[in-house]
Amino acid sequence: MPSLAKLYNEFKKDGFVILAIDIGEKKEVVKRYKKKANLPFPVLLDFDGKVARSYGIRAHPAHFLIDGEGKLIAVAMGARNWESDETRNLIRIMVDQNGKKHEIDGGS
């Protein structure tokens, strides 16, 4: 979650949004975790797992990249390094509102 928070903070000014969804836990538990982890983005509650089932989630964490028009762009199951150059470049390209071309960094 810390790397997602960094990614969110870097791109939120460009319209990038992260919505975390907690499955099956009580509101108080999620609220304490959000505060302790200092999460800057909303955490939605899926008490009965209905949202998880509708997205076919069978493993945690699951990540869905959805564009501004609501179209599913990518799915990543399991833990990921959200601070990688590849991830940051993908987000940078997606949030570019001016249609400018970006040079893809070489990654390390």
N, C-alpha and C positions, 0 to 999 in steps of 0.2 A: 503493500500500500504506500510506503514512502516514495517509491519511484513514480507511482501514479500521481501522487500529490505534486511532485516536482514537475511532471509533464503538464498537469492541469495548470499549475501556477505560471508556467512558461507560455502557454498558448491561450489562456482564457481571454486575454484582451483581443484575440483574433476570432472569438466566437466558438472556440473549442469547449465542449462540455463533457464532463464525466458524471455519470449517474451510477452509483454503486447500488446493488440490490442485495439485501440480506434475506436469506431464505430461512424461515421458520423460527427465528429468535424473537424474544419479547422486546418491545420498544425500549424498555429501561436498559437492557443489556447492550443493545445497539447504540443507544445514546451515550452510555459510558465509554464504549469502545471508540466511537467517533471522537469524543472529547480527548481521551487518552492518546489516540493516534494523531490527533490534531489534523483531521481530514478536512480540507477546504471545500469539498464538494458534497452534494447531498447524498444521503444514504436512504434509499427507499426500502420499505418493508414488504416482503412477500410472505405473509404469515402462513398461508396454506400451500405455497409452492406452485400456484397457478401460473405465474409468470415464468418460472423456471421450466415447467412442463411445456409451456407454449413455445419456448425457445429450444427445447430438446436438451436442456442442461443435464448432464449425467456425471459431471466431474466439477470440482471446485478448485481454484477459481476458473470461471469462464469469462471470456472477454469478447465483446461484439463491437465492431467499428461500423458506425452507421453515419452516412453522410447527411448533409443539411436537408435533403429531400426525403429522408427516412429510408433510403435504400441501404441494405446490408452490403458492406464492402468486404469485410473480413471477419473471421472467427478464429480465436486463439484459446485453446483449452490448456489449463495448467498455468503454473507460475511463469512469468516472463520478465525479462530485463527491459523495462520501459524507458531506461536512460540510454539505450543504444543509439548510435548514429542513424541506423536504418529506421528505427521507430520515429525519431525526431524528424528525419527528413520526410517520411510519409505524412506525418501530421502537418508539417510545414507546408507541403504541397497542397494538402486537402483544405487548409484554412486560408490559403491565399485568395483573397477577394479581388485582387487586381489583375489576375491572369498572368502575372509575371512568371517567368521560368526560373526554377531554382536549380543550382548545381548540386548534385548529390555528393555528399561528403564521402571520402574513401573508407571510413570506418576503421576501427583499430581492434 
